[in-house]
């Protein structure tokens, strides 16, 4: 599903050069749940941003479903994310003025699909929030807000789900429940999941754990 070929990412800030990724090569199989672990600054979030087209590699290539993304324009990436990628962030990124139902329906509205709110209700029910669709984010707990974010990420049935520290603002029990939910829903929908996390409990749900340090792959661990 996803292949990285000798991918490096360098950021330049004034006179400083930051090597965020250094020659990372990686294969992620279709339907696999991969967890990426490592300390802050190890390159986990950079890796996810590159796979999702939110940033571009300085060197190397990223192939998704067998096709190189090297020549993707910004518009190509926008359309690809809209159709093939779902993202869950640490800080939920829900729109405060919209209800839970409207937040979940947003990707479908952008795609011009019919009955987006009906599909949104189905996804809210799947994450255990049936009957909560009229609530705005401020009226929901942190765990509930992240469940809304998961529903929004999966509502358009993407091929790939990227989850960047999705349990970082949740207590350990709710975090474990959330990652277990992501795994269950991804198995049901056939999604490939790439999870960046500090949490060993979250990583334990994965099929495979990749360890990173200083922008490099530092080996693999057991879930």
Backbone bond lengths (Angstrom), bond angles and torsions (degrees), N, CA, C in turn:
res aa  C-N    CA-C-N  psi(-1)  N-CA   C-N-CA  omega(-1)  CA-C   N-CA-C  phi
1 X - - - 1.454 - - 1.532 111.60 -
2 X 1.343 116.22 -47.03 1.469 121.44 -179.15 1.526 108.67 -129.96
3 X 1.326 116.38 133.07 1.461 121.17 175.11 1.524 108.89 -133.84
4 X 1.322 115.81 130.52 1.457 122.03 172.02 1.515 108.25 -108.95
5 X 1.332 116.13 130.83 1.453 121.34 -179.11 1.524 109.47 -118.12
6 X 1.338 115.74 102.58 1.475 122.96 176.06 1.528 111.43 49.35
7 X 1.329 115.86 52.63 1.464 121.06 -175.61 1.525 110.77 -86.00
8 X 1.332 115.56 128.28 1.464 122.60 174.48 1.517 108.86 -125.75
9 X 1.333 115.36 151.09 1.465 120.89 176.28 1.523 108.54 -138.29
10 X 1.330 115.23 123.26 1.453 122.14 179.15 1.529 108.25 -118.28
11 X 1.329 115.72 130.48 1.454 121.68 173.23 1.527 108.21 -107.90
12 X 1.321 115.62 138.10 1.461 120.45 176.50 1.519 108.80 -116.39
13 X 1.321 115.44 121.04 1.455 122.00 179.17 1.515 108.70 -124.23
14 X 1.351 114.16 98.21 1.445 119.22 -173.44 1.512 109.39 66.13
15 X 1.323 116.50 -127.39 1.465 120.34 178.94 1.522 112.13 -85.43
16 X 1.330 116.98 -8.48 1.466 120.78 -176.24 1.528 111.23 -86.23
17 X 1.322 115.38 143.88 1.470 122.79 174.94 1.516 108.43 -119.24
18 X 1.329 115.76 127.04 1.461 121.19 -179.65 1.527 108.57 -116.09
19 X 1.327 116.47 119.10 1.465 122.04 179.52 1.525 107.31 -91.70
20 X 1.341 116.30 94.12 1.459 120.80 -175.69 1.524 112.35 -76.04
21 X 1.334 117.15 -37.59 1.467 122.31 176.03 1.520 108.35 -134.24
22 X 1.343 116.09 143.07 1.458 120.66 -177.02 1.523 110.33 -130.96
23 X 1.315 116.25 97.53 1.461 122.01 172.43 1.513 115.00 58.10
24 X 1.332 116.38 46.09 1.468 120.45 -177.96 1.529 110.75 -81.78
25 X 1.314 116.58 125.11 1.468 123.06 172.83 1.524 108.02 -118.49
26 X 1.329 115.65 137.89 1.470 119.42 -170.35 1.513 109.92 -161.88
27 X 1.326 117.05 140.84 1.464 122.72 171.54 1.517 109.04 -120.90
28 X 1.321 116.17 133.59 1.460 122.33 175.66 1.527 107.46 -122.84
29 X 1.321 116.73 120.42 1.456 121.75 -175.82 1.526 111.76 -75.64
30 X 1.307 115.83 155.39 1.461 121.66 175.60 1.525 109.57 -59.91
31 X 1.323 116.45 128.46 1.455 121.65 179.13 1.516 114.97 82.90
32 X 1.321 117.77 -0.80 1.466 121.16 -179.62 1.525 110.70 -77.10
33 X 1.330 115.71 149.29 1.467 122.80 172.36 1.527 105.69 -111.17
34 X 1.346 115.58 104.90 1.458 121.75 -178.10 1.521 109.63 -107.00
35 X 1.324 116.96 128.45 1.460 121.86 173.31 1.524 108.77 -103.85
36 X 1.325 116.01 137.12 1.458 122.13 176.84 1.516 107.41 -113.79
37 X 1.335 116.35 120.10 1.461 121.79 -178.91 1.527 110.58 -117.73
38 X 1.317 115.29 153.36 1.448 120.90 177.07 1.509 109.67 164.90
39 X 1.320 117.80 162.35 1.461 120.57 179.63 1.528 111.69 -68.48
40 X 1.333 116.53 168.14 1.460 120.63 175.22 1.524 109.41 -57.20
41 X 1.335 115.51 136.22 1.454 120.10 -178.63 1.512 114.44 86.06
42 X 1.334 117.34 4.95 1.470 120.04 -178.16 1.523 112.47 -79.89
43 X 1.340 117.45 -16.16 1.467 120.37 178.65 1.511 114.67 110.84
44 X 1.343 118.00 5.85 1.467 120.85 -175.89 1.534 111.35 -61.28
45 X 1.315 116.42 -53.03 1.466 120.02 -177.01 1.523 111.37 -67.57
46 X 1.329 116.80 -36.86 1.471 119.93 176.50 1.518 110.44 -59.50
47 X 1.321 116.16 -43.02 1.459 121.06 179.45 1.528 111.01 -59.70
48 X 1.330 117.37 -46.31 1.456 120.60 178.81 1.524 111.62 -64.34
49 X 1.333 116.07 -40.64 1.467 119.29 179.66 1.524 111.75 -62.66
50 X 1.311 117.20 -36.33 1.460 120.71 178.42 1.524 111.44 -70.06
51 X 1.330 116.99 -41.40 1.466 120.53 179.05 1.528 110.29 -64.69
52 X 1.331 116.13 -35.89 1.456 120.18 179.96 1.509 114.76 -86.09
53 X 1.325 117.71 1.26 1.452 120.49 178.26 1.511 114.49 74.01
54 X 1.344 117.62 14.81 1.454 120.67 177.30 1.526 110.98 -81.43
55 X 1.323 116.34 -11.28 1.454 123.29 175.43 1.523 106.67 -149.17
56 X 1.335 116.79 166.02 1.460 121.19 -178.00 1.525 110.41 -117.78
57 X 1.331 117.46 143.07 1.469 118.94 177.86 1.521 111.34 -69.67
58 X 1.322 115.75 148.44 1.465 120.76 173.57 1.525 109.66 -76.20
59 X 1.335 115.84 -37.46 1.464 122.15 176.52 1.510 108.98 -141.48
60 X 1.334 115.66 158.85 1.458 120.70 177.00 1.514 112.23 91.15
61 X 1.324 115.36 -177.52 1.466 121.59 -176.24 1.518 109.62 -137.67
62 X 1.325 115.15 150.42 1.456 122.72 174.93 1.518 107.51 -120.59
63 X 1.325 116.35 122.69 1.459 121.94 178.82 1.526 108.60 -109.80
64 X 1.312 115.93 133.60 1.456 121.47 177.49 1.525 108.41 -125.69
65 X 1.319 115.51 126.42 1.472 121.82 -175.04 1.522 110.60 52.72
66 X 1.348 115.85 37.65 1.455 121.69 174.78 1.510 116.00 84.85
67 X 1.335 117.72 -3.67 1.461 120.59 -176.68 1.532 110.82 -110.60
68 X 1.332 115.36 135.02 1.455 120.44 177.46 1.526 110.52 -68.29
69 X 1.336 115.38 141.69 1.467 120.50 176.14 1.527 111.19 -102.78
70 X 1.308 116.88 8.71 1.458 121.67 -172.56 1.529 111.87 -58.71
71 X 1.320 116.44 -36.67 1.466 120.04 -176.76 1.533 112.71 -100.52
72 X 1.322 117.20 10.88 1.470 119.71 178.74 1.537 109.68 -62.21
73 X 1.331 115.92 133.14 1.452 121.17 170.61 1.535 108.78 -84.12
74 X 1.330 116.28 172.23 1.465 119.47 176.11 1.523 110.49 -59.05
75 X 1.320 116.98 -39.34 1.462 120.06 178.82 1.525 111.43 -66.39
76 X 1.343 116.78 -39.15 1.470 120.33 176.39 1.528 110.15 -58.06
77 X 1.345 115.78 -45.75 1.463 119.78 -179.03 1.531 110.99 -66.30
78 X 1.321 116.56 -40.36 1.468 119.53 179.02 1.519 110.50 -58.91
79 X 1.310 117.12 -46.71 1.462 121.15 -179.11 1.521 110.87 -68.65
80 X 1.340 117.03 -37.17 1.461 120.34 179.88 1.522 110.55 -65.12
81 X 1.344 116.37 -45.48 1.467 119.14 177.27 1.525 110.85 -61.93
82 X 1.307 117.18 -41.37 1.460 121.20 -177.48 1.522 111.22 -61.79
83 X 1.338 116.52 -31.46 1.456 119.92 -174.04 1.530 114.46 -104.33
84 X 1.335 117.99 -30.51 1.460 119.60 -167.12 1.524 115.31 -123.01
85 X 1.347 117.70 -10.03 1.466 119.78 -175.05 1.522 110.53 -127.72
86 X 1.334 116.37 137.09 1.454 122.62 170.83 1.519 108.15 -117.76
87 X 1.337 116.91 145.24 1.462 121.21 -176.29 1.521 110.10 -131.04
88 X 1.331 115.91 134.44 1.466 122.73 172.32 1.523 107.23 -117.30
89 X 1.340 116.72 126.85 1.461 122.01 -176.91 1.528 110.72 -105.25
90 X 1.326 115.27 162.92 1.465 120.73 178.08 1.528 111.68 -63.56
91 X 1.326 116.49 -38.39 1.465 120.27 -172.75 1.536 112.76 -100.42
92 X 1.325 116.87 24.78 1.460 125.16 171.63 1.537 112.81 71.07
93 X 1.351 117.64 -50.70 1.468 122.12 179.11 1.521 113.04 57.66
94 X 1.324 116.45 36.95 1.460 120.71 174.09 1.522 108.98 -84.26
95 X 1.326 116.61 149.25 1.454 121.02 177.45 1.527 108.81 -82.10
96 X 1.331 118.13 117.58 1.473 120.46 -171.16 1.517 115.01 -64.73
97 X 1.334 117.38 -25.69 1.456 119.86 -178.46 1.515 114.25 -83.96
98 X 1.336 117.09 -5.44 1.465 121.60 -179.47 1.516 110.39 -104.98
99 X 1.314 116.44 151.40 1.462 120.48 174.08 1.528 109.65 -72.28
100 X 1.333 115.54 168.99 1.465 119.84 176.30 1.523 110.51 -57.16
101 X 1.314 116.94 -43.47 1.467 120.93 179.93 1.523 111.04 -61.64
102 X 1.321 116.60 -44.05 1.469 120.38 -178.81 1.525 111.41 -67.98
103 X 1.338 117.35 -36.76 1.465 120.20 175.90 1.521 111.30 -61.64
104 X 1.323 116.40 -44.11 1.463 120.25 -178.99 1.523 111.28 -68.67
105 X 1.315 116.75 -35.68 1.470 121.29 -177.22 1.521 113.09 -73.71
106 X 1.341 117.54 -16.73 1.460 120.93 -171.76 1.531 114.23 -54.75
107 X 1.358 120.26 -46.47 1.470 118.66 178.61 1.525 113.17 -58.99
108 X 1.327 117.39 -33.54 1.465 120.34 179.29 1.521 111.24 -72.97
109 X 1.323 116.61 -35.74 1.465 120.08 175.81 1.526 110.68 -62.74
110 X 1.334 116.36 -40.58 1.463 120.47 179.12 1.524 111.19 -65.00
111 X 1.320 116.58 -28.98 1.469 121.28 178.48 1.523 112.83 -86.67
112 X 1.335 116.36 -7.18 1.462 120.24 179.68 1.515 114.08 73.36
113 X 1.339 117.37 27.54 1.458 120.18 -178.22 1.532 110.97 -81.08
114 X 1.316 114.55 153.57 1.459 119.80 178.40 1.528 110.26 -81.34
115 X 1.317 117.28 151.20 1.459 125.29 178.07 1.527 113.07 51.38
116 X 1.332 118.13 51.86 1.469 118.75 -179.27 1.521 112.75 -64.65
117 X 1.330 117.95 -33.69 1.463 119.25 -176.93 1.528 111.53 -73.37
118 X 1.329 116.88 -29.44 1.461 119.34 175.08 1.517 111.51 -65.18
119 X 1.328 116.31 -44.84 1.464 120.99 176.99 1.537 110.21 -65.08
120 X 1.346 116.73 -37.67 1.462 120.53 177.83 1.522 111.07 -61.23
121 X 1.323 117.34 -40.94 1.468 121.00 177.80 1.519 110.93 -61.90
122 X 1.323 116.93 -39.76 1.462 120.66 177.98 1.529 110.49 -61.25
123 X 1.337 116.17 -42.84 1.463 119.97 -178.75 1.518 111.67 -70.33
124 X 1.326 117.21 -36.89 1.462 119.24 176.16 1.528 110.50 -63.15
125 X 1.319 116.60 -39.51 1.464 119.82 176.85 1.532 110.74 -63.73
126 X 1.342 116.33 -37.78 1.463 120.52 -178.48 1.532 111.65 -65.68
127 X 1.340 117.01 -28.59 1.475 119.57 178.98 1.523 111.74 -97.79
128 X 1.332 116.86 12.80 1.459 120.96 174.46 1.508 115.21 83.20
129 X 1.351 117.12 23.01 1.457 120.33 -178.26 1.526 112.52 -120.81
130 X 1.308 116.52 31.67 1.461 119.65 174.93 1.527 108.72 -59.32
131 X 1.315 116.07 134.73 1.452 120.20 179.98 1.513 114.55 86.25
132 X 1.342 117.56 -1.17 1.467 120.87 -179.65 1.525 111.98 -108.32
133 X 1.311 117.39 9.51 1.456 121.47 -173.76 1.509 114.79 -64.10
134 X 1.340 118.49 -26.08 1.464 121.18 -178.66 1.520 113.17 -85.56
135 X 1.307 118.21 -4.41 1.465 121.35 -179.27 1.530 110.50 -82.08
136 X 1.320 115.70 140.42 1.453 120.80 173.70 1.528 109.09 -85.88
137 X 1.354 117.52 161.12 1.464 119.93 -175.77 1.525 114.37 -51.54
138 X 1.332 117.88 -39.62 1.469 120.66 -177.87 1.521 112.24 -65.27
139 X 1.322 117.00 -17.13 1.462 121.41 179.99 1.521 112.41 -94.01
140 X 1.339 116.45 4.49 1.462 121.93 -178.38 1.521 109.84 -116.72
141 X 1.333 116.29 152.23 1.469 120.65 174.70 1.529 109.35 -71.51
142 X 1.348 115.90 168.80 1.453 120.11 177.77 1.523 112.50 -58.47
143 X 1.332 116.57 -43.30 1.460 120.24 178.56 1.514 112.33 -63.94
144 X 1.335 116.48 -38.39 1.461 120.09 178.18 1.524 111.01 -68.20
145 X 1.332 116.69 -40.31 1.462 119.46 177.96 1.527 111.17 -61.33
146 X 1.345 116.68 -39.91 1.451 118.42 179.73 1.527 111.22 -70.12
147 X 1.318 117.56 -31.17 1.473 119.85 174.21 1.526 110.83 -65.57
148 X 1.325 116.86 -38.49 1.467 120.25 174.40 1.527 109.69 -61.06
149 X 1.339 116.59 -42.30 1.459 120.66 179.22 1.529 111.53 -63.01
150 X 1.324 117.32 -37.81 1.465 120.85 176.70 1.529 110.06 -65.38
151 X 1.325 116.59 -44.20 1.465 120.18 178.12 1.526 110.56 -59.77
152 X 1.329 116.72 -42.73 1.469 120.49 179.18 1.533 111.14 -63.49
153 X 1.335 117.01 -38.84 1.462 120.86 -178.55 1.525 112.36 -68.38
154 X 1.334 116.72 -26.09 1.470 120.54 -175.52 1.523 113.99 -104.52
155 X 1.339 117.54 -6.76 1.458 120.28 -170.75 1.529 112.34 -62.66
156 X 1.331 117.78 -30.12 1.471 120.25 -178.38 1.529 112.21 -95.46
157 X 1.339 115.80 13.43 1.464 122.87 175.98 1.536 111.58 54.51
158 X 1.334 117.49 59.41 1.467 120.46 -178.09 1.516 111.72 -71.47
159 X 1.329 115.48 162.04 1.469 120.06 175.09 1.522 110.78 -79.20
160 X 1.339 116.45 -31.57 1.463 122.01 -174.34 1.517 109.38 -127.83
161 X 1.339 116.24 133.77 1.461 122.04 173.35 1.520 108.10 -113.96
162 X 1.330 116.21 120.65 1.463 122.53 175.81 1.518 108.26 -103.52
163 X 1.314 117.29 126.81 1.465 121.76 -178.09 1.526 108.60 -125.66
164 X 1.337 116.62 111.21 1.461 122.00 -175.27 1.524 109.88 -103.06
165 X 1.333 116.15 100.24 1.476 123.20 -178.85 1.540 111.54 49.41
166 X 1.329 118.75 51.21 1.468 119.85 -174.73 1.523 114.04 -67.01
167 X 1.338 117.74 -16.77 1.467 120.75 179.98 1.523 112.43 -101.64
168 X 1.333 117.21 5.86 1.456 120.79 -172.84 1.509 114.82 -62.13
169 X 1.350 117.48 -26.44 1.465 120.81 -179.87 1.531 112.38 -107.86
170 X 1.329 116.33 17.13 1.459 120.59 -177.70 1.521 109.81 -119.32
171 X 1.333 116.27 153.64 1.461 117.74 175.61 1.524 109.32 -71.59
172 X 1.322 116.40 165.81 1.464 120.41 -169.55 1.525 112.85 -61.23
173 X 1.322 118.14 -39.84 1.468 120.96 -178.71 1.525 110.80 -65.85
174 X 1.328 116.69 -48.26 1.466 120.25 -179.54 1.529 109.65 -66.56
175 X 1.332 116.63 -36.03 1.457 120.32 177.87 1.519 112.28 -62.09
176 X 1.337 116.45 -44.48 1.472 119.64 177.71 1.521 111.09 -61.69
177 X 1.324 116.38 -42.48 1.463 120.53 179.58 1.528 111.02 -62.49
178 X 1.342 116.03 -39.24 1.460 120.08 -178.61 1.523 111.22 -65.58
179 X 1.328 117.44 -46.13 1.461 120.33 -178.26 1.529 110.31 -67.28
180 X 1.330 116.92 -36.89 1.466 120.02 174.95 1.528 110.59 -61.85
181 X 1.328 116.07 -39.14 1.469 120.83 177.63 1.527 110.59 -64.63
182 X 1.339 117.10 -45.59 1.462 120.52 177.81 1.524 110.38 -56.78
183 X 1.335 116.34 -44.92 1.460 120.39 -179.70 1.527 111.12 -61.24
184 X 1.337 116.58 -45.99 1.470 120.76 -179.17 1.519 111.26 -61.38
185 X 1.337 116.90 -46.62 1.465 120.64 -177.88 1.523 111.24 -68.33
186 X 1.342 117.30 -37.36 1.461 120.43 179.56 1.523 111.13 -67.27
187 X 1.334 116.76 -39.61 1.459 119.97 176.37 1.531 110.30 -61.69
188 X 1.314 115.21 -41.73 1.461 120.52 -179.42 1.531 111.05 -65.08
189 X 1.336 116.47 -39.63 1.458 120.60 -176.37 1.516 114.86 -94.22
190 X 1.333 117.37 -4.07 1.460 121.07 179.00 1.518 114.68 75.90
191 X 1.346 117.69 20.43 1.461 120.19 -179.41 1.526 112.38 -77.55
192 X 1.324 114.83 147.91 1.458 122.36 166.84 1.518 106.85 -87.91
193 X 1.340 118.14 130.04 1.465 121.99 -176.58 1.523 109.78 -115.45
194 X 1.331 116.28 130.64 1.467 122.13 172.31 1.519 106.60 -121.89
195 X 1.324 115.41 114.47 1.465 123.17 -173.62 1.515 110.42 -113.98
196 X 1.331 117.33 123.56 1.462 121.98 171.40 1.520 107.83 -97.20
197 X 1.336 116.83 127.76 1.464 118.96 -174.33 1.524 112.01 -154.99
198 X 1.339 115.38 152.01 1.456 121.94 167.62 1.528 111.05 -92.30
199 X 1.328 115.85 -14.74 1.456 121.33 -168.83 1.528 112.34 -86.51
200 X 1.323 116.12 122.72 1.464 119.80 174.79 1.524 111.28 -66.74
201 X 1.333 116.96 -33.94 1.462 120.14 177.87 1.525 110.35 -62.92
202 X 1.335 116.67 -42.78 1.468 120.22 178.75 1.524 110.09 -65.43
203 X 1.336 117.11 -44.29 1.457 121.07 -178.81 1.526 112.14 -63.94
204 X 1.329 116.76 -26.63 1.464 120.91 -178.73 1.524 112.11 -64.43
205 X 1.342 117.82 -18.94 1.462 120.76 178.12 1.528 112.30 -79.26
206 X 1.350 116.89 -14.30 1.461 121.26 -172.47 1.524 112.56 -79.20
207 X 1.324 115.56 160.09 1.463 121.95 172.83 1.522 110.70 -75.98
208 X 1.342 115.45 -30.45 1.464 121.13 -175.38 1.522 107.91 -150.81
209 X 1.329 116.65 145.95 1.457 122.03 179.57 1.520 108.98 -121.24
210 X 1.323 115.60 123.54 1.454 122.35 176.99 1.529 108.37 -101.73
211 X 1.330 116.33 130.62 1.458 121.43 -179.43 1.520 109.33 -102.23
212 X 1.358 116.04 132.06 1.460 120.33 -179.96 1.520 110.56 -123.21
213 X 1.324 114.61 148.91 1.468 121.11 175.12 1.524 108.14 -154.22
214 X 1.326 115.94 132.02 1.471 122.27 175.86 1.531 112.48 53.46
215 X 1.323 116.24 38.91 1.457 120.32 175.89 1.509 115.75 79.19
216 X 1.325 116.81 8.80 1.461 120.89 -179.18 1.532 110.26 -124.66
217 X 1.328 116.08 156.04 1.460 120.86 171.01 1.518 107.38 -73.09
218 X 1.329 115.81 125.57 1.465 121.32 -174.30 1.527 111.28 -110.75
219 X 1.333 115.83 18.72 1.453 120.37 178.39 1.511 112.21 118.08
220 X 1.311 115.59 -175.99 1.448 121.92 177.74 1.512 109.30 -124.66
221 X 1.336 115.40 148.32 1.452 120.93 177.51 1.505 110.58 -120.55
222 X 1.298 116.42 173.53 1.452 121.15 177.10 1.521 109.96 -88.44
223 X 1.346 117.52 139.67 1.474 119.43 176.88 1.516 111.08 -58.21
